[in-house]
């Protein structure tokens, strides 16, 4: 054996069998302290991005939400490792600059909580505009798998509705609509038409603050790869009909969920959890009634 290694009590080949803090018998560092507590409950939340907070990036929202979790004293489950993170799963966040009434996430808890009470506490801890509007206990798997389509509203202030209607008709009649998008890897060109399930103009349902014309579009789009965003559809309208609104569109996601291919509607992704909860609530009294005395 190497005399230097013997002198300092080190084994050869750099393998350490010492059991000091932060070391295993194989020489790999391990986090100090006990392992994190296991998750016993998962809660799914729907939240919004309204008003000026539509310009909040996804990373900004993550930071705000983690602060809200601490303020509300939510018993979060954490990941293992040297830098534990709260177990929060975000699903298909809307692009920065767009509003949304239908953003979803799931959190894992180390102690059970009433979903509605938890929703209210988190809503109070977030700034107005980032509003937690719905909560259910996760009773089914695959929330992300149920987010297959989105419904968007595009408000084109200053755009003549008749011209917008003609452009929408041209888009719908086209077999393909190629658009380009700048990505970190350069300009990417793709066909936006197949992802669009429905594109139509809508009538104004509320009084406008000015006399400016305004065209309102309703868009139902599949979640595909590459993702087709409202901006891509606007680029497509410009390509097929030279539609160019004088100001940027105000874009809001109204819903996202499972696409019903027959009707073109988008269903509530939290509905299966509510149905499972209702079935469980009905089954418990029946089980108690048939249990032996």
C-alpha positions as CSV (number, residue, x, y, z in Angstrom):
1,X,0.0,0.0,0.0
2,X,1.1,3.6,-0.7
3,X,3.0,4.7,2.4
4,X,1.6,8.3,2.0
5,X,-1.9,6.9,2.0
6,X,-1.1,4.8,5.0
7,X,0.3,7.8,6.8
8,X,-2.7,9.9,6.3
9,X,-5.2,7.1,6.7
10,X,-6.5,7.2,3.1
11,X,-7.2,4.1,1.1
12,X,-5.7,3.7,-2.4
13,X,-7.5,4.6,-5.7
14,X,-9.2,7.7,-4.1
15,X,-12.0,5.5,-2.6
16,X,-13.2,6.7,0.8
17,X,-14.8,4.4,3.3
18,X,-15.0,7.1,5.9
19,X,-18.5,8.0,7.2
20,X,-17.9,11.7,7.9
21,X,-20.8,14.2,7.5
22,X,-21.6,14.8,3.8
23,X,-19.9,11.5,2.7
24,X,-21.1,8.0,2.0
25,X,-19.0,4.9,2.3
26,X,-18.6,5.1,-1.5
27,X,-17.1,8.6,-1.3
28,X,-20.2,10.4,-2.7
29,X,-21.5,13.5,-0.9
30,X,-25.0,13.3,0.6
31,X,-27.3,16.0,1.9
32,X,-27.2,16.5,5.7
33,X,-30.2,15.9,7.8
34,X,-33.2,13.6,7.4
35,X,-34.8,13.0,4.0
36,X,-37.8,15.2,3.1
37,X,-41.2,14.2,4.3
38,X,-43.3,12.3,1.8
39,X,-46.3,13.9,0.0
40,X,-49.7,12.7,1.2
41,X,-52.0,14.9,-0.9
42,X,-51.9,16.7,-4.3
43,X,-53.9,19.8,-5.0
44,X,-54.6,21.1,-8.5
45,X,-55.2,24.9,-8.9
46,X,-56.5,27.1,-11.7
47,X,-55.2,30.7,-11.7
48,X,-55.4,33.8,-13.9
49,X,-53.1,36.4,-15.4
50,X,-55.2,39.6,-15.7
51,X,-54.6,43.3,-16.4
52,X,-51.0,44.5,-16.4
53,X,-49.9,41.2,-14.8
54,X,-50.3,39.5,-18.3
55,X,-46.8,40.8,-18.8
56,X,-45.5,38.6,-16.0
57,X,-43.1,36.0,-17.3
58,X,-43.5,32.4,-16.2
59,X,-40.3,32.7,-14.1
60,X,-41.7,35.8,-12.4
61,X,-44.9,33.9,-11.6
62,X,-43.0,31.0,-10.1
63,X,-41.1,33.3,-7.7
64,X,-44.4,35.0,-6.7
65,X,-46.1,31.7,-6.2
66,X,-43.4,30.3,-4.0
67,X,-43.5,33.4,-1.9
68,X,-47.3,32.9,-1.6
69,X,-46.8,29.3,-0.5
70,X,-44.5,30.5,2.4
71,X,-46.9,33.4,3.4
72,X,-49.8,31.0,3.5
73,X,-47.8,28.4,5.5
74,X,-48.6,25.6,3.1
75,X,-47.1,22.3,4.2
76,X,-45.2,21.7,0.9
77,X,-43.4,18.6,0.0
78,X,-39.9,19.2,-1.2
79,X,-37.5,17.5,-3.6
80,X,-34.5,15.6,-2.2
81,X,-30.9,16.8,-2.8
82,X,-28.6,19.7,-1.9
83,X,-31.0,22.3,-3.2
84,X,-34.6,21.2,-2.3
85,X,-37.4,22.8,-4.2
86,X,-41.1,22.8,-3.4
87,X,-42.9,20.2,-5.5
88,X,-44.9,22.3,-7.9
89,X,-45.8,21.1,-11.4
90,X,-46.7,23.8,-13.9
91,X,-48.6,22.9,-17.0
92,X,-48.4,24.7,-20.4
93,X,-48.0,28.3,-19.2
94,X,-49.3,31.1,-21.4
95,X,-46.7,33.2,-23.3
96,X,-45.5,36.4,-21.6
97,X,-47.8,39.3,-22.7
98,X,-50.9,37.3,-23.0
99,X,-53.7,37.3,-20.4
100,X,-55.3,34.0,-19.2
101,X,-58.3,32.8,-17.3
102,X,-57.1,29.2,-17.4
103,X,-53.6,28.4,-16.1
104,X,-53.0,25.2,-14.2
105,X,-50.5,23.8,-11.7
106,X,-50.3,21.0,-9.1
107,X,-48.7,21.1,-5.6
108,X,-47.8,18.2,-3.3
109,X,-48.4,18.5,0.4
110,X,-47.0,16.7,3.4
111,X,-50.2,17.2,5.4
112,X,-53.8,17.3,4.0
113,X,-55.6,20.6,3.5
114,X,-59.1,21.6,2.4
115,X,-58.7,22.6,-1.2
116,X,-61.1,25.6,-1.0
117,X,-59.5,26.9,2.2
118,X,-56.0,26.5,0.6
119,X,-57.2,28.3,-2.5
120,X,-58.4,31.3,-0.5
121,X,-55.2,31.5,1.4
122,X,-53.0,31.5,-1.7
123,X,-55.3,33.9,-3.5
124,X,-54.9,36.4,-0.6
125,X,-51.1,36.0,-0.7
126,X,-50.8,36.8,-4.5
127,X,-51.1,40.2,-6.1
128,X,-54.4,41.2,-7.7
129,X,-54.4,39.9,-11.2
130,X,-52.7,36.6,-10.3
131,X,-55.8,35.1,-8.8
132,X,-56.3,31.5,-7.7
133,X,-59.9,30.8,-8.8
134,X,-60.3,27.0,-8.5
135,X,-58.9,24.1,-6.5
136,X,-59.5,20.4,-6.4
137,X,-57.8,17.4,-4.8
138,X,-56.0,15.4,-7.4
139,X,-58.1,12.1,-7.6
140,X,-56.9,11.1,-11.1
141,X,-53.6,11.0,-13.0
142,X,-52.4,12.9,-16.0
143,X,-53.5,16.6,-15.7
144,X,-51.0,17.6,-18.4
145,X,-52.4,15.0,-20.7
146,X,-55.8,16.6,-20.5
147,X,-54.5,20.0,-21.7
148,X,-54.7,19.3,-25.4
149,X,-56.2,22.6,-26.7
150,X,-56.8,26.2,-25.8
151,X,-59.5,28.8,-26.5
152,X,-58.2,32.3,-27.1
153,X,-59.8,35.7,-27.5
154,X,-57.9,38.2,-29.7
155,X,-59.0,41.8,-29.5
156,X,-57.8,43.9,-32.5
157,X,-58.4,47.5,-31.5
158,X,-58.5,49.9,-34.5
159,X,-59.2,47.0,-36.9
160,X,-62.3,47.1,-39.1
161,X,-64.5,44.0,-38.2
162,X,-65.5,43.5,-41.9
163,X,-61.9,43.3,-43.0
164,X,-61.1,40.9,-40.2
165,X,-64.0,38.7,-41.2
166,X,-62.7,38.5,-44.8
167,X,-59.2,37.6,-43.5
168,X,-60.6,34.9,-41.2
169,X,-62.5,33.4,-44.2
170,X,-59.3,33.4,-46.2
171,X,-57.4,31.7,-43.4
172,X,-60.1,29.0,-42.9
173,X,-60.2,28.3,-46.7
174,X,-56.4,27.9,-47.0
175,X,-55.0,24.3,-47.0
176,X,-51.8,25.5,-45.4
177,X,-50.6,28.8,-43.9
178,X,-46.8,29.0,-43.5
179,X,-45.6,31.4,-40.8
180,X,-42.1,32.1,-39.4
181,X,-41.0,32.6,-35.9
182,X,-37.6,33.6,-34.5
183,X,-36.3,31.2,-32.0
184,X,-33.0,30.9,-30.1
185,X,-31.8,28.6,-32.9
186,X,-32.8,31.0,-35.7
187,X,-35.9,31.5,-37.8
188,X,-38.3,28.5,-37.9
189,X,-41.0,28.2,-40.6
190,X,-43.9,25.9,-40.1
191,X,-47.6,25.4,-41.2
192,X,-49.9,26.9,-38.6
193,X,-53.2,25.8,-40.4
194,X,-53.6,22.2,-39.1
195,X,-53.5,23.2,-35.4
196,X,-56.3,25.7,-35.8
197,X,-59.6,23.9,-34.9
198,X,-61.8,27.0,-35.1
199,X,-61.2,30.7,-36.0
200,X,-64.1,33.1,-36.2
201,X,-65.1,36.7,-35.6
202,X,-67.2,37.6,-32.7
203,X,-69.7,40.5,-32.1
204,X,-68.8,43.1,-29.5
205,X,-70.7,42.4,-26.4
206,X,-69.7,45.3,-24.2
207,X,-69.5,49.1,-24.7
208,X,-66.1,50.2,-25.9
209,X,-64.4,53.1,-24.1
210,X,-63.7,54.8,-27.4
211,X,-65.3,55.1,-30.9
212,X,-62.4,53.1,-32.4
213,X,-63.4,50.1,-34.4
214,X,-62.5,46.7,-32.8
215,X,-62.5,43.2,-34.3
216,X,-62.7,40.3,-31.9
217,X,-61.5,36.9,-32.9
218,X,-62.2,33.6,-31.2
219,X,-59.5,30.9,-31.7
220,X,-59.5,27.2,-30.7
221,X,-56.1,25.7,-31.3
222,X,-54.6,22.3,-30.6
223,X,-51.5,21.9,-28.5
224,X,-49.0,20.5,-31.1
225,X,-45.3,20.6,-31.7
226,X,-44.1,23.2,-32.6
227,X,-46.7,25.1,-30.6
228,X,-49.0,27.3,-32.6
229,X,-49.6,30.5,-30.7
230,X,-52.0,33.4,-31.2
231,X,-49.2,35.5,-32.6
232,X,-48.6,32.8,-35.2
233,X,-52.3,32.9,-36.3
234,X,-52.0,36.7,-36.6
235,X,-49.0,36.2,-38.8
236,X,-51.0,33.8,-40.8
237,X,-53.8,36.3,-41.3
238,X,-51.3,38.8,-42.5
239,X,-49.8,36.3,-44.9
240,X,-53.1,35.2,-46.5
241,X,-55.1,38.5,-46.4
242,X,-52.6,41.2,-45.5
243,X,-54.4,41.9,-42.2
244,X,-52.3,44.2,-40.1
245,X,-54.0,45.7,-37.0
246,X,-52.7,49.2,-36.2
247,X,-51.9,48.2,-32.5
248,X,-50.8,44.9,-31.0
249,X,-53.6,42.5,-30.2
250,X,-54.9,42.0,-26.7
251,X,-54.8,38.3,-26.3
252,X,-56.5,36.3,-23.5
253,X,-56.7,32.5,-23.0
254,X,-60.3,31.8,-22.0
255,X,-59.9,28.0,-21.5
256,X,-57.7,25.1,-21.9
257,X,-58.4,21.4,-21.6
258,X,-59.3,18.3,-23.4
259,X,-60.5,18.9,-27.0
260,X,-63.7,17.2,-28.0
261,X,-63.0,16.5,-31.7
262,X,-66.7,16.1,-32.6
263,X,-67.9,19.4,-31.2
264,X,-64.7,21.4,-31.2
265,X,-65.2,22.4,-27.6
266,X,-62.6,22.4,-24.8
267,X,-63.6,20.7,-21.6
268,X,-62.7,21.5,-18.0
269,X,-59.5,19.5,-17.1
270,X,-60.4,19.5,-13.4
271,X,-63.8,17.9,-14.0
272,X,-62.5,14.3,-13.7
273,X,-61.2,15.1,-10.2
274,X,-64.5,16.6,-9.1
275,X,-66.3,13.5,-10.5
276,X,-64.0,11.1,-8.7
277,X,-64.4,13.1,-5.4
278,X,-68.2,13.0,-5.8
279,X,-68.1,9.3,-6.4
280,X,-65.9,8.7,-3.4
281,X,-68.2,10.8,-1.2
282,X,-71.2,8.7,-2.2
283,X,-69.3,5.5,-1.7
284,X,-68.2,6.2,1.8
285,X,-71.7,6.4,3.4
286,X,-72.7,3.2,1.5
287,X,-69.6,1.4,2.8
288,X,-70.3,2.5,6.4
289,X,-73.9,1.3,6.2
290,X,-72.9,-2.2,5.0
291,X,-70.0,-2.5,7.4
292,X,-70.5,-5.2,10.2
293,X,-71.5,-3.8,13.5
